[in-house]
Amino acid sequence: MVANREIDTLRESLRRDPTNLGVASRYWNALGNVQGHDVRSGRDVVDVFGAAALSSIAGTKALTLAFRQLFEKSGESPRPVFFDQKLVRALKLAVSESSGQDASNLRWILKSIGLS
């Protein structure tokens, strides 16, 4: 169980270094266990991994994996409202440079937001 103080510390660390995938992953996982509850949402996926997705293929893959985890846990799919044009371009670029499950997750997101 994660305390609110730890969440605040991780949020601040991510704010200072938004492309740090290690911090982003720790923050994402902490949101999944806030005082015993999973409080993650699609907005959180983009807030946590969006900057990393814009800066690297690894960040894009982390974002897609987080959306897949969220969907499997809660049934929440990616929605167009979460994706601006820069993020959509990053996803489309990442599809062409990915294979296997990573490419499948990217195509799933694009299809979910109406860009198949």
N, C-alpha and C positions, 0 to 999 in steps of 0.2 A: 504494500500500500504506500502510495506516494503522498507526502504532505504538501500543502499549498506553498509552503516556503521553498521547497525544492522546485516546484513548478515555476515559481517566480524567478528563481535563480537561473534555471535553464532558459526561460523566456528571455531574460536579460542577456544571457550569453549569446543566444541566437540573434537577438536584435543587434548586438555588436558585431557579429560575424555571420551574416545570414546564409553564406554559402558553405559553412562548415557542416558537412554531412554527419560527422560524429555527434556534434551537439544536436543537430536536427533530429537524428534518430533517437537519441536519449530523451529529448523533449517529447517526440511523438509517442514513444513507449510509456513515458510518464503520464501523458494524457490518457493513455489506455488503462491507467490504474490510479486514478485520483480518489483517494480515500475509499478504495474498493470499487469504484465505478469507472466505466469507460465513457469519457466525455468527448471523444473525438467526433469530428464532423468533416464533411467535404471541404468546408471553408478552412478548417484547420490543416488539411492536407496541403492546400495551396499556400496558406500562411507559413507553414513549417518548411515545405520543400520547394516552394515556387522560385525563390532566388537561386537556389542550387540548380534547379532545372533549367533556368535561363543561362547558367554559366558552364554547365557540363552535361555530357551524356550520362555520367554516373548520377548526377542530380536528377535528371529526367527519369532514369530508371528507378531511383528511390521514390520519386513522386508517384510513379505508376504502381509500384509495389504497395505503397501506403494506401492508395485508392483501392487496390484489390483487397488488401487486408480489411479495410473499412467495409467494403461491400460484403465480404464473407462473414464479417462479425455482425453487421447491422442491417445489411440489405440496401444501404445508401449507395446509389450509383453516382458517377460523375455527372455534373449538370453544367450546361453551357455558361451559366452565370459566373462560374468560378474561373473561366478561362478568357484572358484577353488575347489579342492578336499575337503578342510576343510569345506567350506561353504556347499557343497553338502552333506557331512556327517551330518552336523548340521541339514539340512533340512530333511534328511531321518530319523534321530533320532526324530525330532520334530513331524513328521507324526505319528509315533507310540505312541506318548504321547499326541496327540491332537484329538479333535472330532469336529463335526459340521462344521461351516464355516471355522474355522482355518485349520482343516484337508483338507477341500476342496481346500482352497487357496494354501496350501503346495503341494498337488497333482497336481494342475494346473501349478504351477511353475516347478515342476519336469517334467511334461509332455511337457511343453513349451521348456525346454532345452534338451529334448530327453531322459529323464530318467524315463519314466512312468513305 
